[in-house]
Amino acid sequence: MTLCHRVGMGADTGDTAVWERVRAVAARQDGVLTRAQANELGVSDTMFRRMVRQGRWAPLARSAYWVVADGRPRLRTRVRGALLSSGAGAVACGVTAARLHGLHGVHQTAARTVHVACPRPGASRPGLRMHRLSSRQTTLLRGLPVTTVAQSVADVLRAEDRATAVSVLDSALHQGLLASGAAELEQALRGYPGCERARGLLPQADGRAESPLETRGRLVCADAGMPPEVLQWRLTDPSTGVCYRIDLGWPSRGVGVEADGQSVHSEPEALYADRIRQNALLAAHRGLVLLRFTWRDAMEPGRFLATLRQAMDTGA
């Protein structure tokens, strides 16, 4: 189905020229249109109500509608609706901007809320959290106004829980998106509430982490008094020359931990590959103990930590 048909263009919907104009504006706005824009483009109140009532146009935010209502709206579409409903000068910020920049580590629950900053923020409401723009550093990301990577990370460090904050910072460092590192973050933090708490999280970050689960596993172990000795521990099979990497390692104890993210390791082929890899590692390195850390362990780490501690004591 083409965009023209999705926005309502057809013999049963009135003037073809109107829908051409609607299509053109929506195409520039990630499929989003405001009520005021629809009126300016010639959509009558009767037709507008009809499109909404039939589910062809889906409400996104106050006076903003997804006029390509097909499946579920993408993040950019949800953000565009929030920005259009928030007035001039609005930008995506916080965890929302972090996700738009491709940073990982934001929990699904937090991701449901769109965070927007603007010069004169209105009241927050379900699904939309408003912030004051103040002196935040902003940029355009493929036509969408957002805070910069450094500013987005700084806002996450100030406002979100420790595991989320460090995971997002790890992701930015791992992807090389913070060219000046701490200097950029320091500038983005300066003068904001919670900046001291945020600065205390900076030493806990490590750009070698390749996933939020690795970050959380590292923090869990460190909090229990067993910080990993190395990250991305490299072990070579002497008989084949194949090099393996283990996410968290304690070489002095002969213990390694692999982070098993659900989306990556739950498919049958991935499970099979993990099993072959683990068997090869254990066969090549007699005495190596290899444990697996899951999202359930991240939420309820007691049992995993007991097993890890036992493995460390055995390997001592």
N, C-alpha and C positions, 0 to 999 in steps of 0.2 A: 504494500500500500504506500502510495506516495505521500509526501508532506502535504500536498495540495488537498488530497482527499481527507487526510487526518484532521486538518483544521476546519473542515466543513465544506469545502468547495464541491459544488455539484448542482444538479438541476433543482434539487429540493431545498436549497439553502439560499436562494436569492441571487443577487448581482455577482456575476463572475469576477468583475473588476474588484469588488470589495474583498473577495477571498484571495485574490492575487496580492493585494496590498497587505492583508493579514499574514499571508504566507511569507512575504518578503521581510516584514518586521520580525515575525517569530523566528525566522531562520537566523537573524542576527542576534537573537536573544536566547539561544539554547531552547527554542520551542516555547518561550514564555511571552505572555502578553498581559498588560494591565487592563483593567476595566476602562480607564480613561483613554488608553491607546485604541482599544476596540471601538469606542465611540467616535474618536477622531478619524478612524479609518472607514467609518460608515456603517458599522454593525449596529443595527437597531436594538433597542432594549428587549424587544420581543425575541429576536433571533439570539441575542446573548443569553437570555434565560433558557431558551430552548437548547442551546449547545451545552449549557451546564447541566440542565435537567436530564438530558440524554447521555451524560457522561463523556461527551466528546471533548469538553474542556473541563479539566480537573483543578479545583482550588489548590494552590500551593501555599500562599501566604495572603495577608490582607490585601484584597483587590488585585492579586496576581494569579494568573491561571496558566496551567500547562495546556496548550492548545494542540499538542501532539500526544494526547493521552493514550499511549499504547504501551502496555506493560507497566513497569515501575520507573519513575523519573530517576535519572542519573544524579550524582552529587552536584554537578555543575548546574543542572536544571533547578534543583532545589535551592541552591545558593542564588542563582539568578532571580528566582521568585522572591527570596528574602530581601535581596538588594533593591529590587524595584519597588518593594513595598515599604522600604525604610527611608526613602528620600535621597536627595542629592548628597554626594560625598560619601555614601556608604561603601564599606569594603568588608570582605570576608576576613575573619581574624581567628586567632586561637587554634583549637583543634581542627576547625573547619578549613582554615587556610593551610594548616600542616598537611591535611589529607589532599588538598588540591595540589600541593607541591610534590605529592608522591611520597610523603613520609609515613612510616608505618609505626604502629604501637598504640593507636587510639582504640579503646574498647568499643564494641558495638553499641553498648548503651549510650556512651558519650557521643558517638557518631550520629545518633538520631537527632540531636539538636544542632541547628545551624547558628554559628556565632557571627555576629555582624557588629562592626564599629562604625559610628558616624558622628559628625560634629554635635548634633543634638539628638541623642538617642531617646526613643520613645520607650514605653513599657515593654518588658520582656513578656512573652506568652509561650504556651506549650509549643515546643519545636523550634523556638527562636529566642536566642539570648542576645540582648542588646548591650553594647559597651560604648564608652566614650572614646572617640578617635584620638583625641589629645595629640601627642607628637609621634604617634606610631609611624614607622617607616612603611611605605606602601609601594606597590608596583602593579603592572598589568600582566596577567598570566593568561595568554591566549585570549585577550580581550576582556578578561574578568578582573575587576579591581580587588586586590588581595594585599595583605601585609606581606613583607618580604620573608624569605626563609628564616633569617636571623630573628626578625621580630616575632614571627609565628612560633618559633621554638622558645623564645624568651617568654611569650605569653603562656605557653603550655607549662613551662618550668614554674611560673608563678602560680598558676591556677589549678593544675591537675594533680592527681595523686602521684606519689614518688615513682611507682613502677611505670606509669604512663609517661611521665615527664622524661625519665631517663631513657626509656625505649625510643621515644621520638627523637631525643638528642642523639642517641646512638645511630639511629637511622640516617639522620642528617650528616653525621660525621662519616658513616660508612659510604654514603653516596657522594661524598666530597662536595656537599652543598654549602658548607661553611668555610669559605676560603681562608678567613682570618681566625677561625675558631673562637676562642674565648674573647678576643678583642671585639668581634662583631656582637657577641651575646652581651658583653658588658655594656656596650653602647645602647643596645636595644632594651636592656633592663633598667638603665639609669633613670631614677626618679619615679618608678612605679611601685605601688604597694606590693609587698611580697618579694622584693628583689633580693633581700638577704637570704631568705629561704631558698630562692632559686640558685644563688651563688653557691650555697652549700651542696647542691646536687651536681655541680659541674665536675668535681673530681671523681664522681661515681660513674661517669660515662666512659665508654670505650668503643671507638669506631670499628673495632674488629668484629663486633657482634653482627651476625648476618640476619637476625630475625628478632622480633620482640620477645619471643619465647626464650631465646638464648640470653637476652638481657635479664629477663625475670629470673631465669635459673641462676645466673651469676649473682644477682642481688639476694636471692633466697639463701644461697650457699654462704655468701659473705656475712649476712645477718646471723647465720648460725655459727659463725666463727671458723668457717672452712672456705675462705675465698679461693677460687681457682688459681693455681700457680701459673698456668698459661691458658691463652685462648687460641683456638684453631691449632691445636696440638698436632704436629705432623709426625706420622709414623710410616716408615717404609717397609714393605715386604721384601726382605733380602733375596728371596728366591725369584721374584718377578720384577722387582724394581718399582712396583706400583706404590704410589704415595697416597696415604689416607690422611684425612683431617678429622679430628675429634673436636667438638665444639668447646668443651671445658675439660681441662686436664690437670692432673696432679701427678706428674712424672715420678716424683720421689716416692709415691705410694703405689704407682702402677694402676691408677684409677682414672677412667675417663667417663664423661657424661655427654650424651647426645640429646639435643632438644628435638622432640618429635612433634612438630606442628601438625595439627589435624588435617589441614587442607593439603599439605605436602606429602605426608606419610601414611594417610589412611587408605589411599587407593591400592587395589590388589597388586599392581605392577610395582608401586613404590615399596609396599611391604615386602615383596619378594626380593627387590634389589637391596633393601636394608638388611634382610636376613643373609643374603650372599656376602655383602660387605662385612657384616659383623663376624660371620664365620671365618672369613679370610683374615680379618684382623686378629682374632683370637688364636687362630692356628699359627700365624706368623709371629705372634708375641705371647709366648706362654706366660701365664701368670697375670696377664692384663685383665682387669675387671672393667667391663663396659656397661654402664647403666643408662637408662633412657628416661628423660624428663619430659612430662606431658603437661598440657594445660591444666589438667586436674591437679597435678602435683603443684603447679604454680598457685592454684587457689587454696589447696589444702596440702601443704608441704610436709606435714609431720611424718608420714610413713616413708616418703622418699628420703628425708634427712636421716631417719634412723638407719635406713639401708646404706646410705652413703657413709655415715659414720662407722658403721660396721665394716664396710669395705676398706675404709681408710685405716682402721685399727688393724685389720688383717694384713694389709699391705705394708704396714710400718716395719 
